[in-house]
Amino acid sequence: MSAALQPPMSLDAFLDWERRQDTKHEFDGTRPVAMAGGSVEHAAIQANLMFAIGARLLGGPCRMYGSDLKISAAGSIRYPDAFVVCSPVPRGASVVDDPVVVFEVLSRSTSFTDRIEKNLEYRRMPSIRRYVILEQTSQAATVYARDGADWKAETPMGEADLALPEIGLTVPLSELYRDVAFPTGHDGAGDGV
């Protein structure tokens, strides 16, 4: 006996459905995907990110938001760990359409989605200029930056700085990993696999 295939859910149907849920779900363009819980390391990196970049943006035109607000990304709905918007966000909004920089903290369960699926979705959004994936098991990042019609990748690690020219900032990677313990055998500059 096989289960009947459900037709793809529309974006509007998903947003209406999710408003009635007790937990957060992303939308992959066809169906809801439950959000998994994070680790203490994930939470620490996310908090450091919000503090380090959010504080530097105070008083300027850009604003940092965390994972309580979602973004619309090429027909999907995503809850990035953090993102920066440089245009006004309407009062009461729960979805943002024009982030400039998007951050994800990588974990084993989200690796494919963050590196491949979200990467492709974010590239399709004209407003996104930079996509930063922060490793959880080492002090390293994979940074994708828009360069005209192309995207360039770099991997700052260890004591390197994270350049965010789209929002006029450079932040030492070490600030984003303050008080984060790495697994044995990782010196903070590994590949984060």
Secondary structure, 3 states (H helix, E strand, C coil): CCCCCCCCCCHHHHHHHHHCCCCCEEECCCCEEECCCCCHHHHHHHHHHHHHHHHHHCCCCCEEEECCCEEEECCEEECCCEEEECCCCCCCCCEECCEEEEEEECCHHHHHHHHHHHHHHHHCCCCCCEEEEECCCCCEEEEEEEECCEEEEECCECCCEEEEHHHCEEEEHHHHCCCCCCCCCCCCCCCCC
